[in-house]
Amino acid sequence: MKRILFLILLVASCTSEQTASKEELNLLKEKLLEKDNQVVKLQRQIDSLQKFEHESRSDYYRFVASSSAEINVTESLKKDSVKILDKKSFIDTLDISDNFYVYRHTAVITQTNDADFKWFMRNFIEMKSIYAEDFFVKVLTFYNGESLPLETENSKTNIHILIQPTELGYENKTLVISDFYDVKLIGLKKKNNSIELTFNHGKFPRKTERILIKPELVKFIVK
């Protein structure tokens, strides 16, 4: 009788241990499933944020996608670095007493770092500004410290351009067009989502130039 009772207790003990093991295993499986679900949720959040970031950038830079291969302005420049965007050669006839002075020069449009622009702000000659769809443009003229061999006012002039996005979180673009004589800003005109800068320069005859301005493209407009 004692032996039968012992066997019954042994079987009951084993069954109890198996039940406890199954419960523990099921509990571990539930915890693992919960962790897997958390990982899936986190991955979905990451994917969603990455998609939002990509769409935000694509939306802001939609004018880049619409400009085909014509992109010359870089996203940003390293400090003190300069990038040439466009250039054009000129032959200007200027007055020097009873004779004429022929000023042969090549005007260059360059992109510069913002730091190069700040000290000019106090000493500009002339300034114009305008808003486009997605950005703001300010154009200023400055004497660049160089001169021509003329008896009258002979300082050469650079045109500085500030392109400022209307969205926060994107860098300004600063550009310089150098160098001209006797510059007069005629105006800034909005065309679609670009800005056209018109200015006069030189003498005999006075010449007119036009510059196309976009956040991703700045160049001379060929007549």
C-alpha positions as CSV (number, residue, x, y, z in Angstrom):
1,M,0.0,0.0,0.0
2,K,2.8,2.3,0.9
3,R,4.5,1.5,-2.4
4,I,1.4,2.4,-4.4
5,L,1.0,5.7,-2.5
6,F,4.7,6.5,-3.2
7,L,4.2,5.9,-6.9
8,I,1.1,8.1,-7.0
9,L,2.9,10.9,-5.3
10,L,5.9,10.5,-7.7
11,V,3.6,10.7,-10.7
12,A,1.8,13.7,-9.3
13,S,5.1,15.4,-8.6
14,C,6.4,14.8,-12.1
15,T,3.1,16.0,-13.6
16,S,3.2,19.2,-11.5
17,E,6.8,19.9,-12.6
18,Q,5.9,19.3,-16.3
19,T,2.9,21.7,-15.9
20,A,5.2,24.3,-14.2
21,S,7.8,23.9,-17.0
22,K,5.1,24.3,-19.7
23,E,3.7,27.4,-18.0
24,E,7.2,28.9,-17.7
25,L,7.9,28.1,-21.4
26,N,4.6,29.7,-22.4
27,L,5.5,32.7,-20.4
28,L,8.9,33.0,-22.0
29,K,7.2,32.7,-25.4
30,E,4.8,35.5,-24.6
31,K,7.6,37.7,-23.5
32,L,9.6,36.9,-26.7
33,L,6.6,37.7,-28.8
34,E,6.1,40.9,-27.0
35,K,9.7,41.9,-27.6
36,D,9.3,41.0,-31.3
37,N,6.2,43.2,-31.5
38,Q,8.1,46.1,-29.9
39,V,10.9,45.6,-32.4
40,V,8.4,45.6,-35.3
41,K,6.8,48.8,-34.0
42,L,10.1,50.6,-33.6
43,Q,11.2,49.6,-37.1
44,R,7.9,50.9,-38.5
45,Q,8.5,54.2,-36.6
46,I,12.1,54.4,-38.1
47,D,10.8,53.7,-41.6
48,S,8.1,56.3,-41.2
49,L,10.6,59.0,-40.0
50,Q,13.0,58.2,-42.8
51,K,10.2,58.4,-45.3
52,F,9.0,61.7,-43.9
53,E,12.6,63.1,-43.9
54,H,13.0,62.0,-47.6
55,E,9.7,63.5,-48.6
56,S,10.4,66.7,-46.8
57,R,13.8,67.1,-48.6
58,S,12.3,66.1,-51.9
59,D,9.4,68.6,-51.5
60,Y,11.7,71.5,-50.5
61,Y,14.2,70.8,-53.3
62,R,11.5,70.1,-55.9
63,F,13.0,72.9,-58.1
64,V,16.1,70.8,-58.3
65,A,14.2,67.9,-59.9
66,S,12.6,70.2,-62.4
67,S,15.8,71.8,-63.6
68,S,17.1,68.8,-65.5
69,A,20.9,68.6,-65.5
70,E,21.4,72.3,-64.9
71,I,22.5,72.4,-61.3
72,N,25.7,74.2,-60.4
73,V,25.1,75.6,-56.9
74,T,26.2,73.1,-54.2
75,E,24.3,72.3,-51.1
76,S,27.0,73.9,-48.9
77,L,30.6,74.8,-49.1
78,K,33.4,74.3,-46.6
79,K,34.7,77.4,-44.8
80,D,36.7,79.7,-47.0
81,S,36.1,77.6,-50.1
82,V,34.9,79.0,-53.5
83,K,33.2,77.3,-56.5
84,I,33.1,78.8,-60.0
85,L,29.5,78.6,-61.4
86,D,29.7,80.5,-64.7
87,K,31.8,83.0,-66.6
88,K,31.6,85.4,-69.5
89,S,34.1,87.6,-71.3
90,F,33.6,91.3,-72.0
91,I,35.2,94.1,-74.0
92,D,34.1,97.4,-72.5
93,T,35.1,100.8,-73.9
94,L,35.5,103.3,-71.1
95,D,36.2,107.0,-71.1
96,I,39.7,108.4,-70.2
97,S,40.0,112.1,-71.0
98,D,40.1,112.5,-74.8
99,N,40.9,108.9,-75.5
100,F,39.1,105.6,-74.8
101,Y,40.2,102.8,-72.5
102,V,39.4,99.3,-73.6
103,Y,38.6,97.2,-70.6
104,R,38.9,93.5,-71.4
105,H,37.8,91.2,-68.6
106,T,36.1,88.0,-67.7
107,A,33.2,88.2,-65.2
108,V,33.0,85.1,-63.0
109,I,30.0,83.9,-60.9
110,T,31.3,82.1,-57.8
111,Q,29.6,80.5,-54.8
112,T,31.2,81.4,-51.5
113,N,30.9,80.5,-47.9
114,D,28.6,82.6,-45.8
115,A,31.5,83.9,-43.7
116,D,32.9,85.7,-46.8
117,F,29.7,87.7,-47.1
118,K,29.1,89.2,-43.6
119,W,31.7,92.0,-43.5
120,F,30.4,93.4,-46.8
121,M,27.0,94.1,-45.4
122,R,27.9,97.5,-43.9
123,N,29.6,98.9,-47.0
124,F,27.3,98.1,-49.9
125,I,26.6,100.7,-52.6
126,E,23.2,99.6,-53.8
127,M,20.7,96.9,-52.8
128,K,17.6,95.2,-54.2
129,S,15.6,92.3,-52.9
130,I,12.6,90.1,-53.9
131,Y,10.7,87.0,-52.8
132,A,10.2,84.0,-55.1
133,E,8.0,81.0,-54.4
134,D,10.4,79.2,-52.2
135,F,13.2,81.6,-51.5
136,F,14.3,85.2,-51.0
137,V,17.0,87.0,-53.0
138,K,19.0,90.0,-51.9
139,V,21.5,91.6,-54.4
140,L,24.1,94.2,-53.3
141,T,27.0,95.9,-55.1
142,F,30.4,96.7,-53.5
143,Y,33.6,98.2,-54.6
144,N,36.1,95.4,-54.6
145,G,39.2,97.4,-53.9
146,E,40.6,97.2,-57.4
147,S,40.7,100.1,-59.9
148,L,41.1,101.0,-63.6
149,P,43.5,103.6,-65.0
150,L,40.8,106.3,-65.4
151,E,41.0,109.9,-64.3
152,T,37.4,109.7,-63.0
153,E,35.9,107.3,-60.5
154,N,37.7,104.1,-61.4
155,S,36.8,101.5,-58.8
156,K,35.6,98.1,-60.0
157,T,32.4,96.6,-58.6
158,N,31.4,93.2,-57.5
159,I,27.8,92.0,-57.3
160,H,26.9,89.9,-54.2
161,I,23.9,87.7,-54.1
162,L,22.3,86.2,-51.1
163,I,19.8,83.3,-51.7
164,Q,17.8,82.6,-48.5
165,P,15.3,79.7,-48.2
166,T,11.9,80.5,-46.8
167,E,12.0,77.2,-44.8
168,L,13.9,76.8,-41.6
169,G,16.8,74.3,-41.5
170,Y,18.3,75.0,-44.9
171,E,21.5,76.9,-45.6
172,N,21.7,80.3,-47.3
173,K,23.7,80.5,-50.5
174,T,26.1,83.4,-51.1
175,L,27.5,84.2,-54.5
176,V,29.7,86.9,-56.1
177,I,29.8,88.2,-59.7
178,S,33.0,89.9,-60.4
179,D,34.1,92.4,-61.7
180,F,32.4,95.2,-63.6
181,Y,32.8,98.9,-64.0
182,D,30.1,101.4,-63.0
183,V,27.4,98.9,-62.1
184,K,23.8,100.0,-61.8
185,L,21.2,97.5,-60.6
186,I,18.1,97.7,-62.9
187,G,15.8,95.3,-61.2
188,L,14.9,91.8,-60.0
189,K,12.0,90.1,-61.7
190,K,10.2,86.9,-60.7
191,K,9.7,84.3,-63.4
192,N,7.9,81.1,-62.3
193,N,10.1,80.0,-59.4
194,S,13.3,81.8,-60.5
195,I,14.6,85.3,-60.3
196,E,16.1,87.3,-63.1
197,L,18.6,90.0,-62.2
198,T,19.2,92.8,-64.7
199,F,22.0,95.4,-64.4
200,N,24.0,97.9,-66.5
201,H,27.7,98.3,-66.6
202,G,30.5,100.0,-68.5
203,K,30.5,103.1,-70.9
204,F,30.3,103.8,-74.6
205,P,28.1,101.9,-75.0
206,R,26.4,101.1,-71.7
207,K,25.8,97.3,-71.6
208,T,23.0,95.3,-70.0
209,E,23.4,91.9,-68.5
210,R,20.8,89.4,-67.1
211,I,21.5,86.7,-64.5
212,L,19.3,83.7,-63.8
213,I,19.0,83.0,-60.1
214,K,17.7,79.8,-58.5
215,P,18.8,78.0,-55.3
216,E,20.4,75.3,-57.4
217,L,21.4,77.3,-60.5
218,V,22.9,80.7,-61.1
219,K,24.2,81.7,-64.6
220,F,24.5,84.4,-67.2
221,I,21.4,84.5,-69.5
222,V,22.7,84.3,-73.1
223,K,21.2,87.0,-75.3
